[in-house]
Amino acid sequence: MKKRRTDVQSWEGKSLRARVLFSRAGVAQHIWIENENGAVLIDAGDGLIRDLISSDLDPGRIRGVVFTHGHFDHVGGLYSLLGFLRMIGRKEPLPIVAPRGCTEVFALVENFERCYPDTIPFEIRRREIRPEQVIRIAEMSIRAYEVVHCGSIEGAEILARIPAMGYRVSHAGEIIAVSGDTGFCPSLGRLAKGADLAIIEASYKKSKGVDREILEKVHLSEDLAQEIGRLAKSFLLVHRG
């Protein structure tokens, strides 16, 4: 007997539905948002195919993949996704969207195309996105919001800031906001305000005792994430450490 997953966070509105298939800091994150026309994936972390299938979701409904940034726990499943879609013979073009300068995502795509130059049955449409730019996937309007995110390695200093975005996904009067990984920056308020659902990362349990620079440049804590989440009608906390 097939065992269904019980750890998936989900939300359902009138026109939009969201499922956080997996989200843990330093491991993987992928978020499924859909309407009647299809689905968009926000990030594609390691284990994506397994999590899609175990959640009874059809990879064939994916109309595009949008990345918040290029860290490994958010892009590690992209190559597997492309390989799976190649295996099942996808025909529909697949948009791959990432912040301008997000070299990790586009390098993975280029390597996949180099490995299979003549046997990919679908077109991969690479697209860089800039702050405040709006794109449309499956009749969903997706607006990019620049957020502040730096790399970090345990035991080392905070690394340089990288290209990173949060997104507002709109359809038929409903809005889902996804923060991506971010420090506590002004754009988060605009991103979450008035949304029907805000999906906010909260890597730290509490802000107390965490270096202020980390909270402003690397990751949020649960109390800060809740502060942002309360600007929306409802919220989910993800990417916990």
C-alpha positions in Angstrom: 0.0 0.0 0.0 1.4 3.4 -1.0 2.2 5.6 2.0 1.3 9.2 1.6 3.5 12.0 2.8 2.2 13.9 5.9 4.9 16.6 6.1 3.9 18.7 3.1 2.6 22.2 3.9 -0.2 23.3 1.7 -2.7 26.1 1.1 -5.7 26.3 -1.2 -7.5 29.4 -2.4 -10.2 29.8 -5.0 -7.9 30.0 -8.0 -4.4 29.3 -6.6 -3.0 26.4 -4.7 0.4 26.1 -3.0 2.4 23.1 -1.7 5.7 23.3 0.0 7.0 20.0 -1.1 10.2 20.2 1.0 12.1 23.0 2.7 15.0 22.8 5.0 17.9 25.2 5.2 21.1 23.7 3.7 19.2 20.6 2.4 16.6 21.5 -0.3 13.6 23.6 -1.1 10.9 23.4 -3.8 7.5 25.0 -3.8 4.6 24.1 -6.1 2.1 26.8 -7.1 -0.7 25.9 -9.5 -3.9 27.0 -11.0 -6.2 25.3 -13.5 -3.7 25.9 -16.3 -0.7 24.2 -14.8 2.0 24.7 -12.2 5.1 26.7 -11.6 7.9 25.5 -9.4 9.7 28.0 -7.2 13.1 26.5 -6.7 14.2 22.9 -7.4 16.2 21.4 -4.6 17.7 18.0 -4.3 15.1 15.2 -4.2 12.6 17.1 -6.3 11.4 14.2 -8.4 11.0 12.0 -5.4 9.0 14.7 -3.6 6.8 15.3 -6.6 5.9 11.7 -7.1 5.4 11.0 -3.4 3.1 14.0 -3.2 1.0 12.6 -6.1 1.8 15.6 -8.3 2.2 15.3 -12.1 5.5 16.7 -13.3 3.8 17.1 -16.7 1.8 20.0 -15.3 4.9 22.1 -14.7 4.8 25.1 -17.0 8.0 26.7 -15.7 10.6 26.8 -13.0 11.5 30.1 -11.2 14.5 30.3 -9.0 15.0 32.6 -6.0 18.8 32.3 -6.1 21.6 30.0 -7.0 22.5 28.2 -3.7 22.8 24.5 -4.0 19.9 23.7 -1.8 17.6 25.6 -4.2 19.0 24.4 -7.5 20.3 20.9 -6.8 17.3 19.1 -8.4 17.3 21.0 -11.6 19.4 18.6 -13.6 17.3 15.7 -12.4 14.1 17.5 -13.4 15.4 18.1 -16.9 16.5 14.5 -17.2 13.2 13.2 -16.0 11.2 15.4 -18.4 13.5 14.2 -21.2 12.9 10.6 -20.2 9.1 10.9 -20.3 9.3 12.7 -23.7 8.0 16.2 -22.8 7.2 18.3 -25.9 6.1 21.6 -24.4 8.8 24.3 -24.0 10.1 24.8 -20.4 10.9 28.3 -19.2 13.8 28.4 -16.7 13.8 31.8 -14.9 16.4 33.1 -12.5 17.8 36.4 -11.2 20.1 38.2 -13.6 23.6 37.0 -12.8 22.5 33.7 -11.2 25.3 31.7 -12.9 24.6 28.4 -11.1 21.2 27.9 -12.7 22.2 28.7 -16.3 25.4 26.7 -16.0 23.4 23.6 -15.0 21.1 24.1 -18.0 24.0 24.6 -20.4 25.7 21.5 -19.1 22.5 19.5 -19.6 22.2 20.7 -23.2 25.8 19.9 -23.8 25.4 16.4 -22.6 22.3 15.8 -24.7 22.6 18.1 -27.8 20.4 16.1 -30.1 18.0 14.2 -27.8 16.1 16.8 -25.7 12.5 16.7 -27.0 11.5 20.1 -25.6 12.9 23.6 -25.8 14.5 25.0 -22.7 13.9 28.7 -22.6 16.4 30.5 -20.3 15.4 33.8 -19.0 17.0 36.3 -16.6 14.7 38.4 -14.4 15.3 41.8 -12.9 13.7 43.5 -9.9 10.1 44.6 -10.5 10.0 42.7 -13.8 6.8 40.7 -14.4 6.6 37.4 -16.3 3.6 35.2 -17.1 3.6 31.4 -16.7 0.4 29.3 -17.0 -1.6 32.6 -16.9 0.0 33.4 -13.5 1.6 36.8 -13.2 4.9 36.6 -11.4 6.6 39.8 -10.2 10.2 39.8 -8.9 11.2 41.6 -5.7 14.9 42.0 -5.0 15.9 40.7 -1.6 19.2 40.8 0.4 20.9 37.4 0.6 24.6 36.6 1.2 26.3 33.3 1.3 27.6 31.8 4.5 29.9 28.9 5.5 29.9 27.6 9.1 33.0 28.9 10.9 33.7 31.6 8.2 32.7 35.2 7.7 29.6 36.2 5.8 30.3 35.9 2.0 29.5 38.4 -0.7 25.9 39.3 -1.6 24.4 37.2 -4.4 21.5 37.9 -6.9 18.3 36.9 -5.0 14.6 37.5 -5.5 11.3 37.0 -3.8 8.2 36.7 -6.0 4.5 37.6 -5.9 2.4 35.1 -7.9 -1.0 36.4 -8.9 -4.0 34.9 -10.6 -7.7 35.7 -10.7 -7.4 38.2 -7.8 -5.4 35.9 -5.5 -1.7 36.5 -4.5 0.9 34.1 -3.1 4.2 35.8 -2.0 7.4 33.7 -1.6 10.3 35.4 0.1 13.1 33.1 -0.9 16.2 33.2 1.3 16.7 36.7 2.6 17.8 38.9 5.4 15.4 41.4 7.0 15.2 44.0 4.3 12.6 46.7 3.3 11.4 44.9 0.2 9.9 42.1 2.3 7.1 44.3 3.5 6.1 45.2 -0.1 6.4 41.6 -1.1 4.0 40.2 1.6 1.6 43.1 2.2 -2.0 42.1 1.3 -1.1 38.7 -0.1 -3.5 35.9 0.4 -0.6 33.7 1.4 3.0 34.6 2.3 5.6 31.8 2.3 8.5 33.1 4.4 11.8 31.5 5.2 12.7 31.3 8.9 16.0 29.5 9.3 16.6 30.5 12.9 14.3 29.7 15.8 14.6 33.1 17.5 16.4 36.3 16.6 17.7 36.7 20.2 21.4 35.7 20.3 21.8 35.7 16.5 24.2 38.3 15.1 22.4 41.2 13.6 24.4 41.1 10.4 23.3 37.6 9.8 19.6 38.5 10.2 20.0 41.5 7.9 22.1 39.7 5.2 21.7 36.0 5.3 18.5 34.5 6.9 15.4 35.4 8.9 14.4 34.1 12.3 10.9 32.8 13.1 9.9 35.9 15.0 11.0 38.2 12.2 9.4 36.0 9.6 6.1 36.1 11.5 6.4 39.9 11.6 6.5 39.9 7.8 3.9 37.1 7.5 1.3 39.1 9.4 1.3 41.6 6.6 -0.4 38.9 4.5 -3.8 37.3 5.2 -2.1 34.0 6.1 1.4 32.7 6.1 3.6 29.6 6.2 7.1 29.5 7.6 9.6 27.4 5.7 13.4 26.7 5.3 13.9 26.0 9.0 17.4 25.1 10.1 
